[in-house]
């Protein structure tokens, strides 16, 4: 078989996926029975089952047991999509994506997200964002234990923008950078600076000053670049 030629179950999975994307099969629709599908596609039952397994793993299909059971077209949740993107980005980050590329995408996403947060934030959003800003002392133990709160600031800020699609796309990028970032190598002074910059962003969001929020976020991400690159360059290539 020539390199790159799809296997038979992959061809079937793609055909079913195309039907779902085109809308020929909609969320909640039940797939035709196995005998009908195998005859229509000219494949064995094992091939069809493997194709369905692939699409089930991708959260496009869901099996239902019982008398009224079968295989149904699923409607992926935002969390499903974010998980799939995160897994793919994690794999790519180990070989094909540099930390600089990830940070560039992050800037394109988070700078406008900061402006959206300034326009749309609620009082509850402001409370959560404020609670996430933690100043870390010189204690290395406290550094490891409390750094996480500062990381959650970015996810909370995107959520405050009120656009679930932005949250769905940004969350995997943040997760990959978070997991690849050797947090125990960042000194307490770094985290103090992060907390100060987060407070500046939050002040602009609280004042509903979208332009100031954009400027503060852009400056913050630029400042993070050197530290992320220094610590992660050896791991993300």
N, C-alpha and C positions, 0 to 999 in steps of 0.2 A: 504494500500500500504506500503510495507516495506520501511524503511528509506533508502534513497539513490537511490531508483529506479527512473529512469528518467520518467518524464511525457511524454505523447504521442507527444506533440508538440516539446519537447526537443529531442526526438528520431528522429523526422523528420528533425529538424534543424541540428542535427549531421550528418544525412545521406547526406543532401545537402552540408554541410560543407566539408564532406569527398570527395564528388564529385569535389568540387572546389579545394581542396588541391591536389588531385590526378591528376588534370588537365583534368578530364572528362568534366568539365565546365570551360571555360577560360574567362578572362576579356573581356567583350563586348558581350558574348553569352547571348542569351535570354532564360529564363527558358521555358520549355514546358507550354502549356496553363493549367489553373487550373484543368479542368476536367481530363486531361491526368495524371497530377501529383497525384491527389487524388486517381485515379484508380490504378496507379502504386504502390502507397505507402499504399493503403488501409486505408485512413483516411478521415475525414470530411473536408469540405472546411474551417471551422473555425480553425481546427487544423493546416492545411497547412498555412493559413493566419498568424496565431500566430508564426509559425516557420519562415516564411518569414520576419515578423516584427522583430524578434530577430536578424536575420542575417543582416537585413537592419540597425539596430541599431549598429551592429558591423562593419558596412561599408563593408560588403562582398557582399551585394546586393543593387541595387538602383532601385526604381520604376520610370518609365517614363510614363507620361500621353499622351493621344492623340491617333490618328489612328494607328501610328506606335509604340505605347507604349507597356508596359509590364514590367516584372521584369528582370533586366539584372545583370549579374555578374559584380561587381565593381572591380576596382584595387585600393586598399587602398594606400593613400599617406603616406610618412614618418610621416607627422603631424597626420594623423589618427592613425597610430600605436603608436606613442608617447603618444597621448591623452588616448588611451585605456590602455597602460601600466601605465600611471600616475594615472588614476582612480583606477586601481587594486592595485597599490602599496600604494596609499593613504588609501584605506580601510584596507589593510593588516597592515599598519604601526600603526593603532589604536589598534591592538590586538596581532598580531603575529610577528611583526618585531621591533626589538629594534633599537635605534639610532646607537648603536655600529655596528650592522649588516649592516645598510645602509651605514655607513661611511666606513666599510670594502669593500663593493662593489664599493663605490665611488673611493677608492684608486686603486682598480684593473682596473678601467676604466680610471681615469684621469692621472695617472702616465704615462702610455704609450701614452695617448692622448697628453701630453705635449711634448713628444719626436716627435710625428708626426707633431705637430704644428711647432716645430723647423725646421723640414725638409721641410715642405710644405708651410709655411706662405708666404703671399704676403705683399707688402707694405701697402695695404689697411687694411689687418688684423692687422698689427702693429699699425696703426693709431687708429683703433677701440679699440684695447686692451689698448693702452695708455690712451685714453679718458675715459676708464672705471675705471681707478685707481684714486680714490678721497680720499684725506686725510681729515678726519673729525675732526673738532675742538672740544673744550670742550662744545660747545653749544648743549644741549640735543635736541633742536628743529632741529638744522642742522643735528644732528646724525640721527634722524628719517627720515628727508627729503632726505638725500644724501647717506644713506647706500646702497641703491639699486644698484647704479652704480658699487660698488665693487662686488656685487653678480653676476652681468652680466659678469664679467671677465671670469668666468669658462666656461660659455656657449660659449662665443666668442672664447676661447682657443680651445675648442673641434671643433668648426666650422673651425678654422684655420688649423686643421689637414687634412681637405679635404675628410674625409670619412663620407658620410651621414648616414651610418649604425651606426657608433660610436655616432654620434650626436643624432640619433633616440633612442638609448638605454640609453645614459647618461642623456639626458634631463629630463626624468621622475624622475630619482633618485635625480637630483639637485632640481627639482620642489618640490618634497615631503619634502626634507630637508629644503628648503627655507620656505615653508608654515608652517612647524612645528616648525621652529626656532623662538623663541620669541625675535625678533631683538631689541625691545625697552628695553630689560634687559641687553643688551651688552653695556658695558661702552665705551666711546670714545677711551680710550687707546687700547681697543681690535681692533677697526676699524683702528686705526693708524698702529698697528702691521700688520693687514691684508693688508693694502695698501703697506707697506714696502715689505712684502713677495711677493705680486703680482708683484711688480716692479722687484724683483729679478728673478722671473720666466720669466717675459717678457724680461729682459736683456739677459737671456740664449736663449730664442726663437729668439730674434733679431740677436744674434750672430750665430744662427743656430747650437748651441751646444746641441744636443739631450740628451746626458748623463747629462749635467748640468741642463737641463730643467727637466729631470726626478727626479734628486736629490732635486731640489728646490721645485718641486710639492710634493714629498713625505714628505719632511720636513714640508711644509706648512699644508698639511692635517693632519699630526700628531699633529701639534700645535693646530689645530682647534678642535681636538677630545675632549679635556678637557672642552672647553667652550660649545660645542654643547651638550655634555653629561650632564654637570651641569644644563644647561638651559632646555633641552628637556626631561631629564630622566623621569620627572613626567608626561609627556604627551605621550611619545612613549614607550609602554610596550609590 
